[in-house]
Structures are given as C-alpha cells and as structure tokens.
C-alpha cells in the first residue's frame, strides 16, 4: 500500500479536492493501482470492524454502456472517467466476522480472548437486527470508506465526484448483485480532470455547530 502516492500533504489533499465532472479520456488507471487505492481506503473505520463496503469497478466500455442509462444526468462522468465505482453496503457483512477476527489474532493484533468475546457479541447481535438497521449501519460505514477513497485518490493524483443521481432500485441487479443483500450507497467517478472542478463555499462553524 501507499506505493503510488504523489502528494502526501494533508492540507493540500483536503483543500484541493473538487467534484470533477469531465475527465481526460486518455488517462486509464491500472487495475493494480485501483486495487491499491481501494485497499488504502479500506483503512476507514466501521462498526465492529465489519467493513461492509463493497465496490463494483466499472472501467470497461461494455460496463460503462450498461451503466449509462442508470446514471440519469451524470453521463459525462460515466463517459469520460477512467472508472465508475459503485459503492454498496453489505447488510450481511457479519458473515466475514470470523475471518476478520481470526486473522487479527494470527497477526498478533488482538488477543484470542478478545476475539472470542467480540465474536460472541457480533454473531449474536448483528444477524438479529432489523433490515432497516442493517441498511443504515452498512450505508454509514460505506460512506466513511467512500470519503476516504476520494482523499486517497487525490493523494494518488486523481480526481473524483461522488454521486447519488442514479437508479438505486436497478443498480445492484444490473451488475449481478443480490439486491436484497447489497444496499446502494453512491457512485464515484475517478480519473484525471480535463476541466477543473469549481471551488465551493462552506458554511461557517457557527452555522453548523451547536454548543451545549
């Protein structure tokens, strides 16, 4: 991980992130680097470390053609980006709990007794949650991954745009995912900006903060 970072200045990464809509169509991100960015973004936190984010990388002409009618008014991003990332939340992420916690013990990151205690709680609680609660947890955690991915992309020298404008009721089935299990969260386009995104205005802290 972190072998393809071109900018490691945190302030610049955060301040210069823009929502880019038109990309240089000649720039293609390799599968290896995309996988590296996904791995780096996966360091994001999640409830009980269940890591419910799931990513469909649409980077082939055939995939983009399939996606195009589902992206509503975001066709420019789809047509010009290096890839479109479809972010889903896995409502059955607890199925990986034993793998995650056993690996933590094997790598010396967690005592076995802590693993056993955590697994008992996770496997008794998560499966019994309502569908609505599972979806909410998966979406919140997957959004943390998505934000981290956009910052990671900037560190790699790429631009992104998060989008909610797509056919949420069709997207999972269209890409061969179980629509009962995987909840659509957002799409992220990624590539090299052909047109720079606009700098935008942010509300002041006193408008968004309540001190008690």
Rosetta constraint file for C-alpha pairs under 8 A:
AtomPair CA 1 CA 36 HARMONIC 5.84 0.50
AtomPair CA 1 CA 37 HARMONIC 7.87 0.50
AtomPair CA 1 CA 39 HARMONIC 7.15 0.50
AtomPair CA 1 CA 40 HARMONIC 6.41 0.50
AtomPair CA 2 CA 36 HARMONIC 7.40 0.50
AtomPair CA 2 CA 40 HARMONIC 7.19 0.50
AtomPair CA 4 CA 33 HARMONIC 7.38 0.50
AtomPair CA 4 CA 156 HARMONIC 6.11 0.50
AtomPair CA 5 CA 155 HARMONIC 5.51 0.50
AtomPair CA 5 CA 156 HARMONIC 4.67 0.50
AtomPair CA 5 CA 157 HARMONIC 7.56 0.50
AtomPair CA 6 CA 155 HARMONIC 5.93 0.50
AtomPair CA 6 CA 156 HARMONIC 5.29 0.50
AtomPair CA 6 CA 157 HARMONIC 6.05 0.50
AtomPair CA 7 CA 13 HARMONIC 7.39 0.50
AtomPair CA 7 CA 154 HARMONIC 7.53 0.50
AtomPair CA 7 CA 155 HARMONIC 4.75 0.50
AtomPair CA 7 CA 156 HARMONIC 6.60 0.50
AtomPair CA 7 CA 157 HARMONIC 6.89 0.50
AtomPair CA 8 CA 13 HARMONIC 7.63 0.50
AtomPair CA 8 CA 155 HARMONIC 6.04 0.50
AtomPair CA 9 CA 13 HARMONIC 6.23 0.50
AtomPair CA 10 CA 14 HARMONIC 6.21 0.50
AtomPair CA 11 CA 15 HARMONIC 5.94 0.50
AtomPair CA 12 CA 16 HARMONIC 5.65 0.50
AtomPair CA 13 CA 17 HARMONIC 6.11 0.50
AtomPair CA 13 CA 151 HARMONIC 6.48 0.50
AtomPair CA 13 CA 154 HARMONIC 5.87 0.50
AtomPair CA 13 CA 155 HARMONIC 6.32 0.50
AtomPair CA 14 CA 151 HARMONIC 6.90 0.50
AtomPair CA 17 CA 150 HARMONIC 7.98 0.50
AtomPair CA 17 CA 151 HARMONIC 7.35 0.50
AtomPair CA 17 CA 154 HARMONIC 6.69 0.50
AtomPair CA 17 CA 159 HARMONIC 7.26 0.50
AtomPair CA 18 CA 159 HARMONIC 7.07 0.50
AtomPair CA 18 CA 160 HARMONIC 7.14 0.50
AtomPair CA 18 CA 161 HARMONIC 7.43 0.50
AtomPair CA 18 CA 196 HARMONIC 7.65 0.50
AtomPair CA 18 CA 197 HARMONIC 5.12 0.50
AtomPair CA 18 CA 198 HARMONIC 6.70 0.50
AtomPair CA 18 CA 199 HARMONIC 6.80 0.50
AtomPair CA 19 CA 159 HARMONIC 7.43 0.50
AtomPair CA 19 CA 160 HARMONIC 5.86 0.50
AtomPair CA 19 CA 161 HARMONIC 4.43 0.50
AtomPair CA 19 CA 162 HARMONIC 7.14 0.50
AtomPair CA 19 CA 197 HARMONIC 5.50 0.50
AtomPair CA 19 CA 198 HARMONIC 7.50 0.50
AtomPair CA 20 CA 77 HARMONIC 7.96 0.50
AtomPair CA 20 CA 159 HARMONIC 6.36 0.50
AtomPair CA 20 CA 160 HARMONIC 5.76 0.50
AtomPair CA 20 CA 161 HARMONIC 5.40 0.50
AtomPair CA 20 CA 193 HARMONIC 6.30 0.50
AtomPair CA 20 CA 195 HARMONIC 7.23 0.50
AtomPair CA 20 CA 196 HARMONIC 6.45 0.50
AtomPair CA 20 CA 197 HARMONIC 4.78 0.50
AtomPair CA 21 CA 76 HARMONIC 6.43 0.50
AtomPair CA 21 CA 77 HARMONIC 5.08 0.50
AtomPair CA 21 CA 161 HARMONIC 6.73 0.50
AtomPair CA 21 CA 193 HARMONIC 7.79 0.50
AtomPair CA 21 CA 195 HARMONIC 7.60 0.50
AtomPair CA 21 CA 197 HARMONIC 7.30 0.50
AtomPair CA 22 CA 76 HARMONIC 6.23 0.50
AtomPair CA 22 CA 77 HARMONIC 5.81 0.50
AtomPair CA 22 CA 80 HARMONIC 6.09 0.50
AtomPair CA 22 CA 81 HARMONIC 7.14 0.50
AtomPair CA 22 CA 193 HARMONIC 6.16 0.50
AtomPair CA 22 CA 194 HARMONIC 5.62 0.50
AtomPair CA 22 CA 195 HARMONIC 5.80 0.50
AtomPair CA 23 CA 77 HARMONIC 7.21 0.50
AtomPair CA 23 CA 80 HARMONIC 5.13 0.50
AtomPair CA 23 CA 81 HARMONIC 5.24 0.50
AtomPair CA 23 CA 82 HARMONIC 7.72 0.50
AtomPair CA 23 CA 191 HARMONIC 5.88 0.50
AtomPair CA 23 CA 192 HARMONIC 5.36 0.50
AtomPair CA 23 CA 193 HARMONIC 4.39 0.50
AtomPair CA 23 CA 194 HARMONIC 4.48 0.50
AtomPair CA 23 CA 195 HARMONIC 6.85 0.50
AtomPair CA 24 CA 80 HARMONIC 6.54 0.50
AtomPair CA 24 CA 81 HARMONIC 7.12 0.50
AtomPair CA 24 CA 191 HARMONIC 7.04 0.50
AtomPair CA 24 CA 192 HARMONIC 5.52 0.50
AtomPair CA 24 CA 193 HARMONIC 5.93 0.50
AtomPair CA 24 CA 194 HARMONIC 4.82 0.50
AtomPair CA 25 CA 80 HARMONIC 5.10 0.50
AtomPair CA 25 CA 81 HARMONIC 6.39 0.50
AtomPair CA 25 CA 82 HARMONIC 6.83 0.50
AtomPair CA 27 CA 82 HARMONIC 6.41 0.50
AtomPair CA 27 CA 191 HARMONIC 6.80 0.50
AtomPair CA 27 CA 192 HARMONIC 6.55 0.50
AtomPair CA 28 CA 82 HARMONIC 5.15 0.50
AtomPair CA 28 CA 191 HARMONIC 7.39 0.50
AtomPair CA 29 CA 33 HARMONIC 6.62 0.50
AtomPair CA 29 CA 34 HARMONIC 6.53 0.50
AtomPair CA 29 CA 82 HARMONIC 6.19 0.50
AtomPair CA 29 CA 83 HARMONIC 7.85 0.50
AtomPair CA 29 CA 191 HARMONIC 7.35 0.50
AtomPair CA 30 CA 34 HARMONIC 6.17 0.50
AtomPair CA 31 CA 35 HARMONIC 6.01 0.50
AtomPair CA 32 CA 36 HARMONIC 6.23 0.50
AtomPair CA 33 CA 37 HARMONIC 6.22 0.50
AtomPair CA 34 CA 38 HARMONIC 6.23 0.50
AtomPair CA 35 CA 39 HARMONIC 6.11 0.50
AtomPair CA 36 CA 40 HARMONIC 6.20 0.50
AtomPair CA 37 CA 41 HARMONIC 6.07 0.50
AtomPair CA 37 CA 149 HARMONIC 6.82 0.50
AtomPair CA 37 CA 152 HARMONIC 6.35 0.50
AtomPair CA 37 CA 153 HARMONIC 6.77 0.50
AtomPair CA 38 CA 42 HARMONIC 6.08 0.50
AtomPair CA 38 CA 149 HARMONIC 6.69 0.50
AtomPair CA 39 CA 43 HARMONIC 7.16 0.50
AtomPair CA 40 CA 149 HARMONIC 7.57 0.50
AtomPair CA 40 CA 152 HARMONIC 7.05 0.50
AtomPair CA 41 CA 145 HARMONIC 5.78 0.50
AtomPair CA 41 CA 146 HARMONIC 7.53 0.50
AtomPair CA 41 CA 148 HARMONIC 5.17 0.50
AtomPair CA 41 CA 149 HARMONIC 4.69 0.50
AtomPair CA 41 CA 152 HARMONIC 6.49 0.50
AtomPair CA 42 CA 51 HARMONIC 7.48 0.50
AtomPair CA 42 CA 145 HARMONIC 6.09 0.50
AtomPair CA 42 CA 148 HARMONIC 7.97 0.50
AtomPair CA 42 CA 149 HARMONIC 7.99 0.50
AtomPair CA 43 CA 145 HARMONIC 7.87 0.50
AtomPair CA 44 CA 144 HARMONIC 6.22 0.50
AtomPair CA 44 CA 145 HARMONIC 5.39 0.50
AtomPair CA 44 CA 148 HARMONIC 6.56 0.50
AtomPair CA 45 CA 49 HARMONIC 6.69 0.50
AtomPair CA 45 CA 51 HARMONIC 7.65 0.50
AtomPair CA 45 CA 141 HARMONIC 7.19 0.50
AtomPair CA 45 CA 144 HARMONIC 7.10 0.50
AtomPair CA 45 CA 145 HARMONIC 7.72 0.50
AtomPair CA 46 CA 50 HARMONIC 6.15 0.50
AtomPair CA 46 CA 51 HARMONIC 5.60 0.50
AtomPair CA 46 CA 52 HARMONIC 7.65 0.50
AtomPair CA 46 CA 141 HARMONIC 5.13 0.50
AtomPair CA 46 CA 142 HARMONIC 7.99 0.50
AtomPair CA 46 CA 144 HARMONIC 7.80 0.50
AtomPair CA 47 CA 51 HARMONIC 7.54 0.50
AtomPair CA 47 CA 137 HARMONIC 7.44 0.50
AtomPair CA 47 CA 141 HARMONIC 6.94 0.50
AtomPair CA 48 CA 122 HARMONIC 7.50 0.50
AtomPair CA 50 CA 93 HARMONIC 5.85 0.50
AtomPair CA 50 CA 94 HARMONIC 6.16 0.50
AtomPair CA 50 CA 96 HARMONIC 7.24 0.50
AtomPair CA 50 CA 97 HARMONIC 6.45 0.50
AtomPair CA 50 CA 100 HARMONIC 7.80 0.50
AtomPair CA 51 CA 93 HARMONIC 6.97 0.50
AtomPair CA 51 CA 141 HARMONIC 7.23 0.50
AtomPair CA 51 CA 142 HARMONIC 7.68 0.50
AtomPair CA 52 CA 89 HARMONIC 5.34 0.50
AtomPair CA 52 CA 90 HARMONIC 4.86 0.50
AtomPair CA 52 CA 91 HARMONIC 7.13 0.50
AtomPair CA 52 CA 92 HARMONIC 7.84 0.50
AtomPair CA 52 CA 93 HARMONIC 5.15 0.50
AtomPair CA 52 CA 138 HARMONIC 5.61 0.50
AtomPair CA 52 CA 141 HARMONIC 6.78 0.50
AtomPair CA 52 CA 142 HARMONIC 6.33 0.50
AtomPair CA 53 CA 87 HARMONIC 6.73 0.50
AtomPair CA 53 CA 88 HARMONIC 5.84 0.50
AtomPair CA 53 CA 89 HARMONIC 4.92 0.50
AtomPair CA 53 CA 90 HARMONIC 6.27 0.50
AtomPair CA 53 CA 138 HARMONIC 7.15 0.50
AtomPair CA 53 CA 141 HARMONIC 7.12 0.50
AtomPair CA 53 CA 142 HARMONIC 4.66 0.50
AtomPair CA 53 CA 145 HARMONIC 6.92 0.50
AtomPair CA 54 CA 87 HARMONIC 5.89 0.50
AtomPair CA 54 CA 88 HARMONIC 5.06 0.50
AtomPair CA 54 CA 89 HARMONIC 6.05 0.50
AtomPair CA 54 CA 90 HARMONIC 6.59 0.50
AtomPair CA 54 CA 142 HARMONIC 7.87 0.50
AtomPair CA 55 CA 85 HARMONIC 6.30 0.50
AtomPair CA 55 CA 86 HARMONIC 5.59 0.50
AtomPair CA 55 CA 87 HARMONIC 4.89 0.50
AtomPair CA 55 CA 88 HARMONIC 6.29 0.50
AtomPair CA 56 CA 85 HARMONIC 5.66 0.50
AtomPair CA 56 CA 86 HARMONIC 4.97 0.50
AtomPair CA 56 CA 87 HARMONIC 6.70 0.50
AtomPair CA 57 CA 83 HARMONIC 6.52 0.50
AtomPair CA 57 CA 84 HARMONIC 5.98 0.50
AtomPair CA 57 CA 85 HARMONIC 4.71 0.50
AtomPair CA 57 CA 86 HARMONIC 6.48 0.50
AtomPair CA 58 CA 63 HARMONIC 5.47 0.50
AtomPair CA 58 CA 64 HARMONIC 6.22 0.50
AtomPair CA 58 CA 83 HARMONIC 5.49 0.50
AtomPair CA 58 CA 84 HARMONIC 5.06 0.50
AtomPair CA 58 CA 85 HARMONIC 6.16 0.50
AtomPair CA 58 CA 86 HARMONIC 7.60 0.50
AtomPair CA 59 CA 63 HARMONIC 6.52 0.50
AtomPair CA 59 CA 64 HARMONIC 6.70 0.50
AtomPair CA 59 CA 82 HARMONIC 6.31 0.50
AtomPair CA 59 CA 83 HARMONIC 4.38 0.50
AtomPair CA 59 CA 84 HARMONIC 6.48 0.50
AtomPair CA 60 CA 64 HARMONIC 6.15 0.50
AtomPair CA 60 CA 83 HARMONIC 7.93 0.50
AtomPair CA 61 CA 65 HARMONIC 6.06 0.50
AtomPair CA 62 CA 66 HARMONIC 6.31 0.50
AtomPair CA 63 CA 67 HARMONIC 6.19 0.50
AtomPair CA 64 CA 68 HARMONIC 5.87 0.50
AtomPair CA 64 CA 78 HARMONIC 6.55 0.50
AtomPair CA 64 CA 79 HARMONIC 7.21 0.50
AtomPair CA 64 CA 84 HARMONIC 7.91 0.50
AtomPair CA 65 CA 69 HARMONIC 7.76 0.50
AtomPair CA 66 CA 70 HARMONIC 7.88 0.50
AtomPair CA 66 CA 174 HARMONIC 7.87 0.50
AtomPair CA 67 CA 71 HARMONIC 6.59 0.50
AtomPair CA 67 CA 78 HARMONIC 7.79 0.50
AtomPair CA 68 CA 72 HARMONIC 7.80 0.50
AtomPair CA 68 CA 75 HARMONIC 6.16 0.50
AtomPair CA 68 CA 78 HARMONIC 6.67 0.50
AtomPair CA 68 CA 79 HARMONIC 7.90 0.50
AtomPair CA 70 CA 166 HARMONIC 5.49 0.50
AtomPair CA 70 CA 167 HARMONIC 5.20 0.50
AtomPair CA 70 CA 170 HARMONIC 7.59 0.50
AtomPair CA 70 CA 171 HARMONIC 7.08 0.50
AtomPair CA 71 CA 75 HARMONIC 6.20 0.50
AtomPair CA 71 CA 78 HARMONIC 7.78 0.50
AtomPair CA 71 CA 165 HARMONIC 6.23 0.50
AtomPair CA 71 CA 166 HARMONIC 4.28 0.50
AtomPair CA 71 CA 167 HARMONIC 6.55 0.50
AtomPair CA 72 CA 165 HARMONIC 6.22 0.50
AtomPair CA 72 CA 166 HARMONIC 5.59 0.50
AtomPair CA 72 CA 167 HARMONIC 7.39 0.50
AtomPair CA 73 CA 165 HARMONIC 7.06 0.50
AtomPair CA 74 CA 78 HARMONIC 6.61 0.50
AtomPair CA 74 CA 163 HARMONIC 7.96 0.50
AtomPair CA 74 CA 165 HARMONIC 7.06 0.50
AtomPair CA 74 CA 166 HARMONIC 7.96 0.50
AtomPair CA 75 CA 79 HARMONIC 5.96 0.50
AtomPair CA 76 CA 80 HARMONIC 6.08 0.50
AtomPair CA 77 CA 81 HARMONIC 5.54 0.50
AtomPair CA 77 CA 189 HARMONIC 6.13 0.50
AtomPair CA 78 CA 83 HARMONIC 7.47 0.50
AtomPair CA 78 CA 84 HARMONIC 6.42 0.50
AtomPair CA 78 CA 189 HARMONIC 6.95 0.50
AtomPair CA 81 CA 189 HARMONIC 6.05 0.50
AtomPair CA 81 CA 190 HARMONIC 5.62 0.50
AtomPair CA 81 CA 191 HARMONIC 5.08 0.50
AtomPair CA 81 CA 192 HARMONIC 7.63 0.50
AtomPair CA 82 CA 189 HARMONIC 7.68 0.50
AtomPair CA 82 CA 190 HARMONIC 5.90 0.50
AtomPair CA 82 CA 191 HARMONIC 4.83 0.50
AtomPair CA 82 CA 192 HARMONIC 7.85 0.50
AtomPair CA 83 CA 189 HARMONIC 6.02 0.50
AtomPair CA 83 CA 190 HARMONIC 5.64 0.50
AtomPair CA 83 CA 191 HARMONIC 6.95 0.50
AtomPair CA 84 CA 187 HARMONIC 6.71 0.50
AtomPair CA 84 CA 188 HARMONIC 5.73 0.50
AtomPair CA 84 CA 189 HARMONIC 4.50 0.50
AtomPair CA 84 CA 190 HARMONIC 6.41 0.50
AtomPair CA 85 CA 187 HARMONIC 5.52 0.50
AtomPair CA 85 CA 188 HARMONIC 5.00 0.50
AtomPair CA 85 CA 189 HARMONIC 6.21 0.50
AtomPair CA 85 CA 190 HARMONIC 7.78 0.50
AtomPair CA 86 CA 184 HARMONIC 7.67 0.50
AtomPair CA 86 CA 185 HARMONIC 7.89 0.50
AtomPair CA 86 CA 186 HARMONIC 6.33 0.50
AtomPair CA 86 CA 187 HARMONIC 4.63 0.50
AtomPair CA 86 CA 188 HARMONIC 6.62 0.50
AtomPair CA 87 CA 142 HARMONIC 7.24 0.50
AtomPair CA 87 CA 146 HARMONIC 7.42 0.50
AtomPair CA 87 CA 184 HARMONIC 6.29 0.50
AtomPair CA 87 CA 185 HARMONIC 5.51 0.50
AtomPair CA 87 CA 186 HARMONIC 5.39 0.50
AtomPair CA 87 CA 187 HARMONIC 5.89 0.50
AtomPair CA 87 CA 188 HARMONIC 7.68 0.50
AtomPair CA 88 CA 139 HARMONIC 7.58 0.50
AtomPair CA 88 CA 142 HARMONIC 7.04 0.50
AtomPair CA 88 CA 182 HARMONIC 5.77 0.50
AtomPair CA 88 CA 183 HARMONIC 5.26 0.50
AtomPair CA 88 CA 184 HARMONIC 4.46 0.50
AtomPair CA 88 CA 185 HARMONIC 5.20 0.50
AtomPair CA 88 CA 186 HARMONIC 7.29 0.50
AtomPair CA 89 CA 135 HARMONIC 7.11 0.50
AtomPair CA 89 CA 138 HARMONIC 4.57 0.50
AtomPair CA 89 CA 139 HARMONIC 5.43 0.50
AtomPair CA 89 CA 141 HARMONIC 7.83 0.50
AtomPair CA 89 CA 142 HARMONIC 5.80 0.50
AtomPair CA 89 CA 182 HARMONIC 5.51 0.50
AtomPair CA 89 CA 183 HARMONIC 4.98 0.50
AtomPair CA 89 CA 184 HARMONIC 6.40 0.50
AtomPair CA 89 CA 185 HARMONIC 6.54 0.50
AtomPair CA 90 CA 135 HARMONIC 7.87 0.50
AtomPair CA 90 CA 138 HARMONIC 6.01 0.50
AtomPair CA 90 CA 181 HARMONIC 6.06 0.50
AtomPair CA 90 CA 182 HARMONIC 4.79 0.50
AtomPair CA 90 CA 183 HARMONIC 6.50 0.50
AtomPair CA 91 CA 131 HARMONIC 7.81 0.50
AtomPair CA 91 CA 134 HARMONIC 5.25 0.50
AtomPair CA 91 CA 135 HARMONIC 5.83 0.50
AtomPair CA 91 CA 138 HARMONIC 6.00 0.50
AtomPair CA 91 CA 181 HARMONIC 5.47 0.50
AtomPair CA 91 CA 182 HARMONIC 6.21 0.50
AtomPair CA 91 CA 183 HARMONIC 7.22 0.50
AtomPair CA 92 CA 127 HARMONIC 7.64 0.50
AtomPair CA 92 CA 134 HARMONIC 7.91 0.50
AtomPair CA 92 CA 181 HARMONIC 6.63 0.50
AtomPair CA 93 CA 97 HARMONIC 7.39 0.50
AtomPair CA 94 CA 122 HARMONIC 7.23 0.50
AtomPair CA 94 CA 123 HARMONIC 6.99 0.50
AtomPair CA 94 CA 126 HARMONIC 6.71 0.50
AtomPair CA 94 CA 127 HARMONIC 7.50 0.50
AtomPair CA 96 CA 100 HARMONIC 6.16 0.50
AtomPair CA 97 CA 101 HARMONIC 6.11 0.50
AtomPair CA 97 CA 119 HARMONIC 6.94 0.50
AtomPair CA 97 CA 122 HARMONIC 7.67 0.50
AtomPair CA 97 CA 123 HARMONIC 7.84 0.50
AtomPair CA 98 CA 102 HARMONIC 5.71 0.50
AtomPair CA 98 CA 119 HARMONIC 7.00 0.50
AtomPair CA 99 CA 103 HARMONIC 6.01 0.50
AtomPair CA 100 CA 104 HARMONIC 6.32 0.50
AtomPair CA 101 CA 105 HARMONIC 6.39 0.50
AtomPair CA 101 CA 110 HARMONIC 7.93 0.50
AtomPair CA 101 CA 115 HARMONIC 5.85 0.50
AtomPair CA 101 CA 119 HARMONIC 7.59 0.50
AtomPair CA 102 CA 106 HARMONIC 6.21 0.50
AtomPair CA 102 CA 115 HARMONIC 7.29 0.50
AtomPair CA 103 CA 107 HARMONIC 6.09 0.50
AtomPair CA 104 CA 108 HARMONIC 6.28 0.50
AtomPair CA 104 CA 109 HARMONIC 5.05 0.50
AtomPair CA 104 CA 110 HARMONIC 5.56 0.50
AtomPair CA 105 CA 109 HARMONIC 5.76 0.50
AtomPair CA 105 CA 110 HARMONIC 4.89 0.50
AtomPair CA 105 CA 111 HARMONIC 5.94 0.50
AtomPair CA 105 CA 112 HARMONIC 5.93 0.50
AtomPair CA 105 CA 115 HARMONIC 7.26 0.50
AtomPair CA 110 CA 114 HARMONIC 6.64 0.50
AtomPair CA 110 CA 115 HARMONIC 6.77 0.50
AtomPair CA 111 CA 115 HARMONIC 6.50 0.50
AtomPair CA 112 CA 116 HARMONIC 6.22 0.50
AtomPair CA 113 CA 117 HARMONIC 6.23 0.50
AtomPair CA 114 CA 118 HARMONIC 6.05 0.50
AtomPair CA 115 CA 119 HARMONIC 5.95 0.50
AtomPair CA 116 CA 120 HARMONIC 6.14 0.50
AtomPair CA 117 CA 121 HARMONIC 6.53 0.50
AtomPair CA 118 CA 122 HARMONIC 6.13 0.50
AtomPair CA 119 CA 123 HARMONIC 5.80 0.50
AtomPair CA 120 CA 124 HARMONIC 6.07 0.50
AtomPair CA 121 CA 125 HARMONIC 6.00 0.50
AtomPair CA 122 CA 126 HARMONIC 5.60 0.50
AtomPair CA 123 CA 127 HARMONIC 6.60 0.50
AtomPair CA 124 CA 128 HARMONIC 7.19 0.50
AtomPair CA 125 CA 129 HARMONIC 6.68 0.50
AtomPair CA 126 CA 134 HARMONIC 7.75 0.50
AtomPair CA 129 CA 133 HARMONIC 6.10 0.50
AtomPair CA 129 CA 134 HARMONIC 6.31 0.50
AtomPair CA 130 CA 134 HARMONIC 6.29 0.50
AtomPair CA 131 CA 135 HARMONIC 6.15 0.50
AtomPair CA 132 CA 136 HARMONIC 6.15 0.50
AtomPair CA 133 CA 137 HARMONIC 6.14 0.50
AtomPair CA 134 CA 138 HARMONIC 6.08 0.50
AtomPair CA 135 CA 139 HARMONIC 6.02 0.50
AtomPair CA 135 CA 183 HARMONIC 6.45 0.50
AtomPair CA 136 CA 140 HARMONIC 6.16 0.50
AtomPair CA 137 CA 141 HARMONIC 6.16 0.50
AtomPair CA 138 CA 142 HARMONIC 5.92 0.50
AtomPair CA 138 CA 183 HARMONIC 7.64 0.50
AtomPair CA 139 CA 143 HARMONIC 6.00 0.50
AtomPair CA 139 CA 183 HARMONIC 7.34 0.50
AtomPair CA 139 CA 184 HARMONIC 7.93 0.50
AtomPair CA 139 CA 185 HARMONIC 5.87 0.50
AtomPair CA 140 CA 144 HARMONIC 6.62 0.50
AtomPair CA 141 CA 145 HARMONIC 6.62 0.50
AtomPair CA 142 CA 146 HARMONIC 6.16 0.50
AtomPair CA 142 CA 185 HARMONIC 7.17 0.50
AtomPair CA 143 CA 147 HARMONIC 6.20 0.50
AtomPair CA 143 CA 185 HARMONIC 7.17 0.50
AtomPair CA 144 CA 148 HARMONIC 6.24 0.50
AtomPair CA 145 CA 149 HARMONIC 6.04 0.50
AtomPair CA 146 CA 150 HARMONIC 6.41 0.50
AtomPair CA 146 CA 188 HARMONIC 7.93 0.50
AtomPair CA 147 CA 151 HARMONIC 6.57 0.50
AtomPair CA 148 CA 152 HARMONIC 6.09 0.50
AtomPair CA 149 CA 153 HARMONIC 6.01 0.50
AtomPair CA 150 CA 154 HARMONIC 6.44 0.50
AtomPair CA 150 CA 159 HARMONIC 7.64 0.50
AtomPair CA 150 CA 160 HARMONIC 6.19 0.50
AtomPair CA 151 CA 155 HARMONIC 6.40 0.50
AtomPair CA 152 CA 156 HARMONIC 6.36 0.50
AtomPair CA 153 CA 157 HARMONIC 6.34 0.50
AtomPair CA 153 CA 158 HARMONIC 5.14 0.50
AtomPair CA 153 CA 159 HARMONIC 6.46 0.50
AtomPair CA 153 CA 160 HARMONIC 7.31 0.50
AtomPair CA 153 CA 190 HARMONIC 7.79 0.50
AtomPair CA 154 CA 158 HARMONIC 5.04 0.50
AtomPair CA 154 CA 159 HARMONIC 5.99 0.50
AtomPair CA 157 CA 192 HARMONIC 7.66 0.50
AtomPair CA 158 CA 190 HARMONIC 6.70 0.50
AtomPair CA 158 CA 191 HARMONIC 5.42 0.50
AtomPair CA 158 CA 192 HARMONIC 5.18 0.50
AtomPair CA 158 CA 193 HARMONIC 7.49 0.50
AtomPair CA 159 CA 190 HARMONIC 5.59 0.50
AtomPair CA 159 CA 191 HARMONIC 5.48 0.50
AtomPair CA 159 CA 192 HARMONIC 5.60 0.50
AtomPair CA 159 CA 193 HARMONIC 6.00 0.50
AtomPair CA 160 CA 188 HARMONIC 6.35 0.50
AtomPair CA 160 CA 189 HARMONIC 5.25 0.50
AtomPair CA 160 CA 190 HARMONIC 4.44 0.50
AtomPair CA 160 CA 191 HARMONIC 6.65 0.50
AtomPair CA 161 CA 188 HARMONIC 5.37 0.50
AtomPair CA 161 CA 189 HARMONIC 5.22 0.50
AtomPair CA 161 CA 190 HARMONIC 6.87 0.50
AtomPair CA 162 CA 186 HARMONIC 6.69 0.50
AtomPair CA 162 CA 187 HARMONIC 5.77 0.50
AtomPair CA 162 CA 188 HARMONIC 4.46 0.50
AtomPair CA 162 CA 189 HARMONIC 6.73 0.50
AtomPair CA 163 CA 186 HARMONIC 5.68 0.50
AtomPair CA 163 CA 187 HARMONIC 5.05 0.50
AtomPair CA 163 CA 188 HARMONIC 6.07 0.50
AtomPair CA 164 CA 185 HARMONIC 7.64 0.50
AtomPair CA 164 CA 186 HARMONIC 5.19 0.50
AtomPair CA 164 CA 187 HARMONIC 6.50 0.50
AtomPair CA 166 CA 171 HARMONIC 7.85 0.50
AtomPair CA 166 CA 187 HARMONIC 7.99 0.50
AtomPair CA 167 CA 171 HARMONIC 6.06 0.50
AtomPair CA 168 CA 172 HARMONIC 7.74 0.50
AtomPair CA 168 CA 184 HARMONIC 6.15 0.50
AtomPair CA 170 CA 174 HARMONIC 6.04 0.50
AtomPair CA 171 CA 175 HARMONIC 6.49 0.50
AtomPair CA 171 CA 184 HARMONIC 7.40 0.50
AtomPair CA 172 CA 176 HARMONIC 6.34 0.50
AtomPair CA 172 CA 177 HARMONIC 4.96 0.50
AtomPair CA 172 CA 178 HARMONIC 6.61 0.50
AtomPair CA 172 CA 179 HARMONIC 5.34 0.50
AtomPair CA 172 CA 182 HARMONIC 7.02 0.50
AtomPair CA 172 CA 183 HARMONIC 7.81 0.50
AtomPair CA 172 CA 184 HARMONIC 7.08 0.50
AtomPair CA 173 CA 177 HARMONIC 5.37 0.50
AtomPair CA 173 CA 178 HARMONIC 6.52 0.50
AtomPair CA 173 CA 179 HARMONIC 5.91 0.50
AtomPair CA 177 CA 182 HARMONIC 6.89 0.50
AtomPair CA 178 CA 182 HARMONIC 6.05 0.50
AtomPair CA 179 CA 183 HARMONIC 6.87 0.50
AtomPair CA 193 CA 197 HARMONIC 7.85 0.50
AtomPair CA 203 CA 207 HARMONIC 6.24 0.50
AtomPair CA 203 CA 208 HARMONIC 7.10 0.50
AtomPair CA 204 CA 208 HARMONIC 6.97 0.50
AtomPair CA 205 CA 209 HARMONIC 5.74 0.50
AtomPair CA 206 CA 210 HARMONIC 7.68 0.50
